[in-house]
Amino acid sequence: TVSKILISACLLGHAVRYDGKGKPLVHPAIDRWREEGRLVTICPELAGGMGVPRPPAEIEKGMTGADVLEGRARVMEITGGDVTEAFVAGARHALEFAQAHGCTHALLIDGSPSCGSGFIYDGSFEGLRHAGNGVTAALLEQAGIVVCSDRQVEELVELLAKA
Ligand code: SF4
C-alpha cells in the first residue's frame, strides 16, 4: 500500500490561518502526491473549533506541545484567551483523521502552535522561536507518525522512498 501524508491545509493554500490567509508551498513533490491521491488535508485548529480569522496563539512560557498534552502548559491567545482545549481537541481530530486514512507521514507548516515541528514561538508574542513541537505535531509523533516541516520536503521524499 502507498503511504499517505497528512498535510496542513494552509500549505495547500486554504485560507485557514489565524490571519485569514493560506501559506501555499509550491513544490513538484506536492503536485505529484496530490495527483497520486496521497494527501490527506486538515487544519487542526479549525477541526478543534477555532474560527478564521482568530487571534494569534502561542504555547506559554517556552513550553511545547507535549507539555500541553500532559497538562503542564496552556495555549494562550495574544488577547489573553485560553484556547488549550480547542488546540488539544484539534490535535486529537487530526490524529484520528490521519489514522483513519492510513497516514504514516505528515507534512506540517513550521512555527505554528499546532503544526510546528522544528520550531515554535515561546509564548511572549515577541517573535522569539525555540525548538519544539506544536500540539498536533507532538500528538502525531507520539502515535508514531513521522512529522516533517514545510522546510523538509526533500527529506520527506527520501523517507517515503524508503517506506
Ligand atoms: Fe495551518 Fe496548522 Fe495553523 Fe491550520 S493549524 S492554519 S493547518 S498551521
Backbone and ligand atoms as CSV (ligand in chain L), in Angstrom:
chain,resi,resn,atom,element,x,y,z
A,1,THR,N,N,0.833,-1.205,0.000
A,1,THR,CA,C,0.000,0.000,0.000
A,1,THR,C,C,0.870,1.258,0.000
A,2,VAL,N,N,0.320,2.292,-0.578
A,2,VAL,CA,C,1.033,3.557,-0.683
A,2,VAL,C,C,0.808,4.359,0.587
A,3,SER,N,N,1.902,4.852,1.184
A,3,SER,CA,C,1.710,5.638,2.405
A,3,SER,C,C,1.095,6.992,2.089
A,4,LYS,N,N,0.176,7.373,2.934
A,4,LYS,CA,C,-0.473,8.674,2.756
A,4,LYS,C,C,0.160,9.707,3.672
A,5,ILE,N,N,-0.077,10.959,3.333
A,5,ILE,CA,C,0.600,12.068,4.006
A,5,ILE,C,C,-0.450,13.061,4.507
A,6,LEU,N,N,-0.482,13.245,5.817
A,6,LEU,CA,C,-1.341,14.290,6.373
A,6,LEU,C,C,-0.659,15.632,6.107
A,7,ILE,N,N,-1.404,16.598,5.576
A,7,ILE,CA,C,-0.786,17.880,5.230
A,7,ILE,C,C,-1.597,19.035,5.821
A,8,SER,N,N,-0.891,20.038,6.331
A,8,SER,CA,C,-1.550,21.249,6.843
A,8,SER,C,C,-2.331,21.914,5.720
A,9,ALA,N,N,-3.598,22.205,5.978
A,9,ALA,CA,C,-4.445,22.801,4.942
A,9,ALA,C,C,-3.868,24.109,4.396
A,10,CYS,N,N,-3.245,24.899,5.270
A,10,CYS,CA,C,-2.712,26.193,4.804
A,10,CYS,C,C,-1.581,26.017,3.800
A,11,LEU,N,N,-0.878,24.871,3.863
A,11,LEU,CA,C,0.205,24.613,2.900
A,11,LEU,C,C,-0.332,24.385,1.491
A,12,LEU,N,N,-1.593,23.982,1.408
A,12,LEU,CA,C,-2.225,23.815,0.094
A,12,LEU,C,C,-2.944,25.098,-0.327
A,13,GLY,N,N,-2.752,26.160,0.453
A,13,GLY,CA,C,-3.322,27.450,0.085
A,13,GLY,C,C,-4.690,27.728,0.666
A,14,HIS,N,N,-5.216,26.790,1.462
A,14,HIS,CA,C,-6.518,27.052,2.082
A,14,HIS,C,C,-6.373,28.236,3.051
A,15,ALA,N,N,-7.344,29.145,3.003
A,15,ALA,CA,C,-7.271,30.375,3.810
A,15,ALA,C,C,-7.762,30.108,5.226
A,16,VAL,N,N,-6.969,29.362,5.984
A,16,VAL,CA,C,-7.403,28.909,7.309
A,16,VAL,C,C,-6.530,29.427,8.442
A,17,ARG,N,N,-5.490,30.208,8.101
A,17,ARG,CA,C,-4.591,30.679,9.156
A,17,ARG,C,C,-5.262,31.737,10.031
A,18,TYR,N,N,-4.650,32.006,11.166
A,18,TYR,CA,C,-5.220,32.991,12.090
A,18,TYR,C,C,-5.460,34.329,11.405
A,19,ASP,N,N,-4.598,34.653,10.443
A,19,ASP,CA,C,-4.723,35.947,9.755
A,19,ASP,C,C,-5.634,35.880,8.533
A,20,GLY,N,N,-6.322,34.752,8.369
A,20,GLY,CA,C,-7.260,34.624,7.254
A,20,GLY,C,C,-6.601,34.308,5.926
A,21,LYS,N,N,-5.316,33.951,5.973
A,21,LYS,CA,C,-4.599,33.648,4.732
A,21,LYS,C,C,-4.173,32.187,4.699
A,22,GLY,N,N,-3.744,31.760,3.530
A,22,GLY,CA,C,-3.076,30.473,3.394
A,22,GLY,C,C,-1.581,30.718,3.320
A,23,LYS,N,N,-0.804,29.660,3.202
A,23,LYS,CA,C,0.638,29.830,3.008
A,23,LYS,C,C,1.104,28.731,2.064
A,24,PRO,N,N,0.660,28.848,0.784
A,24,PRO,CA,C,0.873,27.737,-0.142
A,24,PRO,C,C,2.347,27.424,-0.363
A,25,LEU,N,N,2.651,26.143,-0.358
A,25,LEU,CA,C,4.004,25.671,-0.613
A,25,LEU,C,C,4.018,25.085,-2.021
A,26,VAL,N,N,4.863,25.668,-2.862
A,26,VAL,CA,C,4.945,25.194,-4.240
A,26,VAL,C,C,6.129,24.243,-4.348
A,27,HIS,N,N,5.849,23.005,-4.684
A,27,HIS,CA,C,6.912,22.018,-4.839
A,27,HIS,C,C,6.379,20.894,-5.724
A,28,PRO,N,N,7.179,20.447,-6.684
A,28,PRO,CA,C,6.682,19.398,-7.592
A,28,PRO,C,C,6.254,18.132,-6.854
A,29,ALA,N,N,6.900,17.836,-5.720
A,29,ALA,CA,C,6.518,16.621,-4.986
A,29,ALA,C,C,5.092,16.733,-4.478
A,30,ILE,N,N,4.705,17.937,-4.063
A,30,ILE,CA,C,3.342,18.129,-3.556
A,30,ILE,C,C,2.327,17.936,-4.690
A,31,ASP,N,N,2.650,18.463,-5.860
A,31,ASP,CA,C,1.755,18.253,-7.015
A,31,ASP,C,C,1.639,16.764,-7.321
A,32,ARG,N,N,2.751,16.062,-7.242
A,32,ARG,CA,C,2.751,14.626,-7.554
A,32,ARG,C,C,1.919,13.859,-6.525
A,33,TRP,N,N,2.158,14.169,-5.252
A,33,TRP,CA,C,1.400,13.460,-4.203
A,33,TRP,C,C,-0.093,13.727,-4.338
A,34,ARG,N,N,-0.425,14.960,-4.718
A,34,ARG,CA,C,-1.847,15.275,-4.877
A,34,ARG,C,C,-2.434,14.441,-6.001
A,35,GLU,N,N,-1.709,14.375,-7.128
A,35,GLU,CA,C,-2.193,13.580,-8.265
A,35,GLU,C,C,-2.312,12.105,-7.906
A,36,GLU,N,N,-1.424,11.642,-7.050
A,36,GLU,CA,C,-1.448,10.233,-6.639
A,36,GLU,C,C,-2.505,9.954,-5.571
A,37,GLY,N,N,-3.187,11.006,-5.129
A,37,GLY,CA,C,-4.230,10.832,-4.108
A,37,GLY,C,C,-3.682,10.508,-2.735
A,38,ARG,N,N,-2.463,10.965,-2.465
A,38,ARG,CA,C,-1.825,10.606,-1.192
A,38,ARG,C,C,-1.976,11.661,-0.119
A,39,LEU,N,N,-2.515,12.817,-0.459
A,39,LEU,CA,C,-2.588,13.901,0.520
A,39,LEU,C,C,-3.908,13.860,1.283
A,40,VAL,N,N,-3.800,13.950,2.585
A,40,VAL,CA,C,-4.957,13.996,3.484
A,40,VAL,C,C,-4.870,15.342,4.201
A,41,THR,N,N,-5.831,16.217,3.923
A,41,THR,CA,C,-5.709,17.615,4.332
A,41,THR,C,C,-6.500,17.915,5.592
A,42,ILE,N,N,-5.869,18.630,6.515
A,42,ILE,CA,C,-6.609,19.074,7.702
A,42,ILE,C,C,-6.000,20.356,8.244
A,43,CYS,N,N,-6.849,21.192,8.840
A,43,CYS,CA,C,-6.379,22.286,9.694
A,43,CYS,C,C,-6.791,21.909,11.109
A,44,PRO,N,N,-5.847,21.525,11.946
A,44,PRO,CA,C,-6.212,21.090,13.297
A,44,PRO,C,C,-6.947,22.160,14.101
A,45,GLU,N,N,-6.579,23.418,13.918
A,45,GLU,CA,C,-7.229,24.457,14.729
A,45,GLU,C,C,-8.695,24.615,14.339
A,46,LEU,N,N,-9.002,24.546,13.029
A,46,LEU,CA,C,-10.405,24.597,12.633
A,46,LEU,C,C,-11.131,23.342,13.111
A,47,ALA,N,N,-10.455,22.197,13.012
A,47,ALA,CA,C,-11.062,20.936,13.471
A,47,ALA,C,C,-11.365,20.992,14.966
A,48,GLY,N,N,-10.600,21.797,15.691
A,48,GLY,CA,C,-10.823,21.945,17.126
A,48,GLY,C,C,-11.854,23.004,17.474
A,49,GLY,N,N,-12.414,23.646,16.442
A,49,GLY,CA,C,-13.495,24.597,16.664
A,49,GLY,C,C,-13.114,26.063,16.579
A,50,MET,N,N,-11.850,26.357,16.218
A,50,MET,CA,C,-11.441,27.760,16.098
A,50,MET,C,C,-11.992,28.347,14.800
A,51,GLY,N,N,-12.144,29.658,14.773
A,51,GLY,CA,C,-12.655,30.333,13.583
A,51,GLY,C,C,-11.545,31.005,12.796
A,52,VAL,N,N,-11.929,31.625,11.684
A,52,VAL,CA,C,-10.998,32.382,10.844
A,52,VAL,C,C,-11.611,33.753,10.578
A,53,PRO,N,N,-10.918,34.857,10.796
A,53,PRO,CA,C,-9.605,34.893,11.451
A,53,PRO,C,C,-9.750,34.675,12.953
A,54,ARG,N,N,-8.610,34.537,13.635
A,54,ARG,CA,C,-8.592,34.351,15.087
A,54,ARG,C,C,-7.335,35.019,15.623
A,55,PRO,N,N,-7.312,35.350,16.890
A,55,PRO,CA,C,-6.111,35.989,17.420
A,55,PRO,C,C,-4.930,35.021,17.362
A,56,PRO,N,N,-3.711,35.525,17.141
A,56,PRO,CA,C,-2.561,34.638,17.200
A,56,PRO,C,C,-2.451,33.985,18.573
A,57,ALA,N,N,-1.979,32.747,18.584
A,57,ALA,CA,C,-1.845,31.998,19.838
A,57,ALA,C,C,-0.448,31.390,19.913
A,58,GLU,N,N,0.049,31.246,21.129
A,58,GLU,CA,C,1.345,30.593,21.359
A,58,GLU,C,C,1.237,29.721,22.610
A,59,ILE,N,N,2.089,28.709,22.676
A,59,ILE,CA,C,2.192,27.888,23.887
A,59,ILE,C,C,2.981,28.701,24.918
A,60,GLU,N,N,2.457,28.757,26.124
A,60,GLU,CA,C,3.027,29.680,27.121
A,60,GLU,C,C,4.402,29.233,27.636
A,61,LYS,N,N,5.142,30.212,28.109
A,61,LYS,CA,C,6.354,30.007,28.914
A,61,LYS,C,C,7.433,29.137,28.275
A,62,GLY,N,N,7.565,29.228,26.964
A,62,GLY,CA,C,8.634,28.466,26.326
A,62,GLY,C,C,8.449,26.967,26.407
A,63,MET,N,N,7.198,26.536,26.615
A,63,MET,CA,C,6.945,25.097,26.712
A,63,MET,C,C,6.508,24.580,25.348
A,64,THR,N,N,6.180,23.276,25.279
A,64,THR,CA,C,5.962,22.643,23.976
A,64,THR,C,C,4.607,21.934,23.913
A,65,GLY,N,N,4.311,21.390,22.730
A,65,GLY,CA,C,3.064,20.666,22.542
A,65,GLY,C,C,2.925,19.482,23.487
A,66,ALA,N,N,4.031,18.806,23.771
A,66,ALA,CA,C,3.972,17.670,24.708
A,66,ALA,C,C,3.581,18.160,26.101
A,67,ASP,N,N,4.087,19.319,26.491
A,67,ASP,CA,C,3.704,19.888,27.795
A,67,ASP,C,C,2.211,20.190,27.831
A,68,VAL,N,N,1.685,20.689,26.715
A,68,VAL,CA,C,0.243,20.980,26.658
A,68,VAL,C,C,-0.557,19.681,26.788
A,69,LEU,N,N,-0.135,18.644,26.063
A,69,LEU,CA,C,-0.862,17.367,26.099
A,69,LEU,C,C,-0.843,16.759,27.502
A,70,GLU,N,N,0.224,17.041,28.243
A,70,GLU,CA,C,0.324,16.492,29.597
A,70,GLU,C,C,-0.209,17.442,30.671
A,71,GLY,N,N,-0.832,18.550,30.220
A,71,GLY,CA,C,-1.484,19.446,31.167
A,71,GLY,C,C,-0.551,20.372,31.929
A,72,ARG,N,N,0.695,20.498,31.434
A,72,ARG,CA,C,1.662,21.367,32.127
A,72,ARG,C,C,1.723,22.772,31.568
A,73,ALA,N,N,1.101,22.972,30.398
A,73,ALA,CA,C,1.159,24.298,29.766
A,73,ALA,C,C,-0.151,24.553,29.039
A,74,ARG,N,N,-0.432,25.825,28.868
A,74,ARG,CA,C,-1.644,26.228,28.150
A,74,ARG,C,C,-1.267,26.829,26.795
A,75,VAL,N,N,-2.259,26.873,25.898
A,75,VAL,CA,C,-2.115,27.636,24.666
A,75,VAL,C,C,-2.918,28.907,24.855
A,76,MET,N,N,-2.239,30.046,24.716
A,76,MET,CA,C,-2.873,31.332,25.016
A,76,MET,C,C,-2.929,32.215,23.772
A,77,GLU,N,N,-4.061,32.899,23.608
A,77,GLU,CA,C,-4.169,33.911,22.562
A,77,GLU,C,C,-3.480,35.190,23.027
A,78,ILE,N,N,-3.067,35.983,22.065
A,78,ILE,CA,C,-2.407,37.251,22.403
A,78,ILE,C,C,-3.352,38.150,23.195
A,79,THR,N,N,-4.646,37.924,23.014
A,79,THR,CA,C,-5.659,38.712,23.707
A,79,THR,C,C,-5.975,38.151,25.097
A,80,GLY,N,N,-5.283,37.076,25.487
A,80,GLY,CA,C,-5.442,36.535,26.830
A,80,GLY,C,C,-6.371,35.347,26.940
A,81,GLY,N,N,-6.999,34.970,25.839
A,81,GLY,CA,C,-7.903,33.820,25.887
A,81,GLY,C,C,-7.136,32.504,26.005
A,82,ASP,N,N,-7.682,31.604,26.789
A,82,ASP,CA,C,-7.090,30.275,26.942
A,82,ASP,C,C,-7.743,29.343,25.920
A,83,VAL,N,N,-6.991,28.924,24.912
A,83,VAL,CA,C,-7.538,28.084,23.839
A,83,VAL,C,C,-6.967,26.660,23.882
A,84,THR,N,N,-6.490,26.298,25.065
A,84,THR,CA,C,-5.870,24.974,25.221
A,84,THR,C,C,-6.801,23.853,24.762
A,85,GLU,N,N,-8.052,23.903,25.233
A,85,GLU,CA,C,-8.978,22.803,24.929
A,85,GLU,C,C,-9.189,22.635,23.435
A,86,ALA,N,N,-9.368,23.753,22.732
A,86,ALA,CA,C,-9.596,23.681,21.286
A,86,ALA,C,C,-8.361,23.120,20.575
A,87,PHE,N,N,-7.183,23.499,21.025
A,87,PHE,CA,C,-5.960,23.019,20.367
A,87,PHE,C,C,-5.745,21.528,20.627
A,88,VAL,N,N,-6.072,21.082,21.836
A,88,VAL,CA,C,-5.933,19.650,22.137
A,88,VAL,C,C,-6.992,18.857,21.366
A,89,ALA,N,N,-8.215,19.382,21.322
A,89,ALA,CA,C,-9.277,18.709,20.557
A,89,ALA,C,C,-8.888,18.623,19.083
A,90,GLY,N,N,-8.321,19.696,18.550
A,90,GLY,CA,C,-7.899,19.707,17.150
A,90,GLY,C,C,-6.806,18.685,16.882
A,91,ALA,N,N,-5.887,18.563,17.819
A,91,ALA,CA,C,-4.806,17.574,17.665
A,91,ALA,C,C,-5.389,16.162,17.651
A,92,ARG,N,N,-6.360,15.914,18.532
A,92,ARG,CA,C,-6.966,14.569,18.574
A,92,ARG,C,C,-7.717,14.273,17.286
A,93,HIS,N,N,-8.442,15.282,16.772
A,93,HIS,CA,C,-9.131,15.103,15.481
A,93,HIS,C,C,-8.110,14.794,14.387
A,94,ALA,N,N,-7.026,15.538,14.375
A,94,ALA,CA,C,-6.012,15.351,13.337
A,94,ALA,C,C,-5.442,13.933,13.400
A,95,LEU,N,N,-5.175,13.445,14.610
A,95,LEU,CA,C,-4.633,12.096,14.732
A,95,LEU,C,C,-5.652,11.050,14.269
A,96,GLU,N,N,-6.906,11.202,14.693
A,96,GLU,CA,C,-7.938,10.237,14.268
A,96,GLU,C,C,-8.094,10.243,12.754
A,97,PHE,N,N,-8.097,11.433,12.185
A,97,PHE,CA,C,-8.249,11.596,10.734
A,97,PHE,C,C,-7.064,10.942,10.014
A,98,ALA,N,N,-5.867,11.185,10.533
A,98,ALA,CA,C,-4.658,10.609,9.930
A,98,ALA,C,C,-4.711,9.089,9.991
A,99,GLN,N,N,-5.082,8.575,11.150
A,99,GLN,CA,C,-5.117,7.110,11.299
A,99,GLN,C,C,-6.220,6.499,10.445
A,100,ALA,N,N,-7.371,7.174,10.358
A,100,ALA,CA,C,-8.480,6.660,9.549
A,100,ALA,C,C,-8.100,6.565,8.071
A,101,HIS,N,N,-7.198,7.447,7.641
A,101,HIS,CA,C,-6.782,7.463,6.233
A,101,HIS,C,C,-5.466,6.739,5.992
A,102,GLY,N,N,-4.904,6.151,7.020
A,102,GLY,CA,C,-3.663,5.403,6.835
A,102,GLY,C,C,-2.435,6.267,6.589
A,103,CYS,N,N,-2.400,7.432,7.208
A,103,CYS,CA,C,-1.218,8.291,7.048
A,103,CYS,C,C,-0.064,7.770,7.911
A,104,THR,N,N,1.074,7.601,7.291
A,104,THR,CA,C,2.281,7.209,8.021
A,104,THR,C,C,3.189,8.404,8.252
A,105,HIS,N,N,2.971,9.453,7.453
A,105,HIS,CA,C,3.815,10.642,7.492
A,105,HIS,C,C,2.926,11.884,7.505
A,106,ALA,N,N,3.528,12.991,7.947
A,106,ALA,CA,C,2.802,14.267,7.924
A,106,ALA,C,C,3.739,15.365,7.456
A,107,LEU,N,N,3.171,16.311,6.725
A,107,LEU,CA,C,3.922,17.484,6.269
A,107,LEU,C,C,3.184,18.708,6.822
A,108,LEU,N,N,3.775,19.298,7.847
A,108,LEU,CA,C,3.071,20.345,8.598
A,108,LEU,C,C,3.890,21.632,8.584
A,109,ILE,N,N,3.183,22.749,8.574
A,109,ILE,CA,C,3.885,24.031,8.485
A,109,ILE,C,C,4.569,24.347,9.820
A,110,ASP,N,N,5.812,24.831,9.701
A,110,ASP,CA,C,6.594,25.062,10.912
A,110,ASP,C,C,6.178,26.359,11.622
A,111,GLY,N,N,6.455,26.407,12.921
A,111,GLY,CA,C,6.233,27.636,13.681
A,111,GLY,C,C,4.874,27.737,14.341
A,112,SER,N,N,3.925,26.924,13.886
A,112,SER,CA,C,2.560,27.004,14.415
A,112,SER,C,C,2.458,26.302,15.773
A,113,PRO,N,N,1.648,26.855,16.694
A,113,PRO,CA,C,1.465,26.187,17.983
A,113,PRO,C,C,0.746,24.841,17.849
A,114,SER,N,N,0.149,24.584,16.691
A,114,SER,CA,C,-0.422,23.266,16.410
A,114,SER,C,C,0.528,22.434,15.545
A,115,CYS,N,N,0.887,22.995,14.398
A,115,CYS,CA,C,1.567,22.220,13.347
A,115,CYS,C,C,3.089,22.282,13.410
A,116,GLY,N,N,3.669,23.197,14.176
A,116,GLY,CA,C,5.128,23.352,14.201
A,116,GLY,C,C,5.828,22.066,14.618
A,117,SER,N,N,6.964,21.773,13.981
A,117,SER,CA,C,7.732,20.588,14.389
A,117,SER,C,C,9.212,20.913,14.580
A,118,GLY,N,N,9.719,21.882,13.838
A,118,GLY,CA,C,11.116,22.277,14.025
A,118,GLY,C,C,11.240,23.366,15.078
A,119,PHE,N,N,10.337,24.341,14.972
A,119,PHE,CA,C,10.345,25.423,15.959
A,119,PHE,C,C,8.922,25.883,16.249
A,120,ILE,N,N,8.769,26.481,17.405
A,120,ILE,CA,C,7.531,27.169,17.773
A,120,ILE,C,C,7.927,28.488,18.438
A,121,TYR,N,N,6.954,29.303,18.770
A,121,TYR,CA,C,7.237,30.572,19.446
A,121,TYR,C,C,7.060,30.394,20.951
A,122,ASP,N,N,7.696,31.276,21.728
A,122,ASP,CA,C,7.906,30.981,23.148
A,122,ASP,C,C,6.814,31.471,24.096
A,123,GLY,N,N,5.751,32.051,23.527
A,123,GLY,CA,C,4.653,32.474,24.384
A,123,GLY,C,C,4.699,33.946,24.747
A,124,SER,N,N,5.767,34.634,24.336
A,124,SER,CA,C,5.900,36.059,24.670
A,124,SER,C,C,5.284,36.959,23.596
A,125,PHE,N,N,4.934,36.375,22.441
A,125,PHE,CA,C,4.416,37.144,21.299
A,125,PHE,C,C,5.408,38.209,20.857
A,126,GLU,N,N,6.682,37.921,21.028
A,126,GLU,CA,C,7.731,38.850,20.589
A,126,GLU,C,C,8.554,38.259,19.457
A,127,GLY,N,N,8.008,37.224,18.822
A,127,GLY,CA,C,8.699,36.629,17.679
A,127,GLY,C,C,9.880,35.757,18.067
A,128,LEU,N,N,9.912,35.313,19.323
A,128,LEU,CA,C,11.047,34.512,19.790
A,128,LEU,C,C,10.780,33.023,19.573
A,129,ARG,N,N,11.651,32.400,18.794
A,129,ARG,CA,C,11.496,30.988,18.446
A,129,ARG,C,C,12.301,30.091,19.370
A,130,HIS,N,N,11.825,28.876,19.535
A,130,HIS,CA,C,12.676,27.857,20.150
A,130,HIS,C,C,12.317,26.513,19.543
A,131,ALA,N,N,13.217,25.545,19.691
A,131,ALA,CA,C,12.989,24.222,19.119
A,131,ALA,C,C,11.869,23.536,19.876
A,132,GLY,N,N,10.965,22.914,19.152
A,132,GLY,CA,C,9.888,22.191,19.827
A,132,GLY,C,C,8.713,21.967,18.902
A,133,ASN,N,N,7.829,21.091,19.342
A,133,ASN,CA,C,6.642,20.731,18.577
A,133,ASN,C,C,5.429,21.532,19.011
A,134,GLY,N,N,4.548,21.793,18.062
A,134,GLY,CA,C,3.211,22.244,18.400
A,134,GLY,C,C,2.394,21.056,18.925
A,135,VAL,N,N,1.150,21.331,19.295
A,135,VAL,CA,C,0.337,20.313,19.960
A,135,VAL,C,C,0.017,19.150,19.020
A,136,THR,N,N,-0.397,19.458,17.802
A,136,THR,CA,C,-0.728,18.388,16.849
A,136,THR,C,C,0.512,17.594,16.455
A,137,ALA,N,N,1.598,18.294,16.161
A,137,ALA,CA,C,2.834,17.595,15.773
A,137,ALA,C,C,3.272,16.657,16.894
A,138,ALA,N,N,3.152,17.105,18.139
A,138,ALA,CA,C,3.559,16.266,19.271
A,138,ALA,C,C,2.695,15.011,19.351
A,139,LEU,N,N,1.374,15.182,19.205
A,139,LEU,CA,C,0.479,14.023,19.327
A,139,LEU,C,C,0.708,13.022,18.192
A,140,LEU,N,N,0.903,13.537,16.983
A,140,LEU,CA,C,1.158,12.641,15.839
A,140,LEU,C,C,2.436,11.852,16.058
A,141,GLU,N,N,3.486,12.544,16.520
A,141,GLU,CA,C,4.772,11.854,16.743
A,141,GLU,C,C,4.636,10.798,17.840
A,142,GLN,N,N,3.888,11.136,18.886
A,142,GLN,CA,C,3.689,10.152,19.962
A,142,GLN,C,C,3.005,8.892,19.428
A,143,ALA,N,N,2.191,9.057,18.370
A,143,ALA,CA,C,1.463,7.919,17.796
A,143,ALA,C,C,2.275,7.220,16.702
A,144,GLY,N,N,3.503,7.687,16.488
A,144,GLY,CA,C,4.377,7.004,15.533
A,144,GLY,C,C,4.317,7.520,14.111
A,145,ILE,N,N,3.622,8.623,13.904
A,145,ILE,CA,C,3.579,9.223,12.569
A,145,ILE,C,C,4.813,10.117,12.404
A,146,VAL,N,N,5.485,9.995,11.283
A,146,VAL,CA,C,6.705,10.766,11.031
A,146,VAL,C,C,6.308,12.170,10.568
A,147,VAL,N,N,6.722,13.174,11.320
A,147,VAL,CA,C,6.331,14.547,11.008
A,147,VAL,C,C,7.505,15.301,10.386
A,148,CYS,N,N,7.269,15.886,9.220
A,148,CYS,CA,C,8.250,16.755,8.581
A,148,CYS,C,C,7.666,18.153,8.481
A,149,SER,N,N,8.538,19.163,8.523
A,149,SER,CA,C,8.065,20.537,8.364
A,149,SER,C,C,8.082,20.913,6.887
A,150,ASP,N,N,7.524,22.071,6.592
A,150,ASP,CA,C,7.490,22.547,5.209
A,150,ASP,C,C,8.895,22.810,4.667
A,151,ARG,N,N,9.897,22.858,5.536
A,151,ARG,CA,C,11.270,23.049,5.055
A,151,ARG,C,C,11.965,21.718,4.786
A,152,GLN,N,N,11.228,20.631,4.952
A,152,GLN,CA,C,11.840,19.298,4.829
A,152,GLN,C,C,11.164,18.445,3.755
A,153,VAL,N,N,10.690,19.070,2.699
A,153,VAL,CA,C,10.000,18.292,1.657
A,153,VAL,C,C,10.949,17.267,1.034
A,154,GLU,N,N,12.210,17.684,0.816
A,154,GLU,CA,C,13.173,16.747,0.209
A,154,GLU,C,C,13.413,15.539,1.119
A,155,GLU,N,N,13.515,15.807,2.434
A,155,GLU,CA,C,13.685,14.703,3.386
A,155,GLU,C,C,12.485,13.768,3.341
A,156,LEU,N,N,11.299,14.364,3.223
A,156,LEU,CA,C,10.091,13.541,3.180
A,156,LEU,C,C,10.071,12.675,1.921
A,157,VAL,N,N,10.502,13.238,0.814
A,157,VAL,CA,C,10.584,12.457,-0.430
A,157,VAL,C,C,11.481,11.240,-0.206
A,158,GLU,N,N,12.628,11.463,0.452
A,158,GLU,CA,C,13.566,10.353,0.701
A,158,GLU,C,C,12.988,9.341,1.686
A,159,LEU,N,N,12.353,9.835,2.740
A,159,LEU,CA,C,11.756,8.929,3.729
A,159,LEU,C,C,10.681,8.049,3.089
A,160,LEU,N,N,9.871,8.650,2.210
A,160,LEU,CA,C,8.793,7.887,1.579
A,160,LEU,C,C,9.352,6.854,0.608
A,161,ALA,N,N,10.491,7.173,-0.010
A,161,ALA,CA,C,11.101,6.216,-0.939
A,161,ALA,C,C,11.557,4.965,-0.193
A,162,LYS,N,N,11.905,5.151,1.091
A,162,LYS,CA,C,12.372,4.010,1.901
A,162,LYS,C,C,11.213,3.299,2.592
A,163,ALA,N,N,10.049,3.973,2.668
A,163,ALA,CA,C,8.935,3.430,3.469
A,163,ALA,C,C,8.311,2.204,2.789
L,1,SF4,FE1,FE,-2.149,25.873,9.041
L,1,SF4,FE2,FE,-1.914,24.105,11.009
L,1,SF4,FE3,FE,-2.374,26.666,11.593
L,1,SF4,FE4,FE,-4.308,25.215,10.491
L,1,SF4,S1,S,-3.403,24.873,12.497
L,1,SF4,S2,S,-3.682,27.267,9.867
L,1,SF4,S3,S,-3.141,23.866,9.127
L,1,SF4,S4,S,-0.551,25.840,10.594
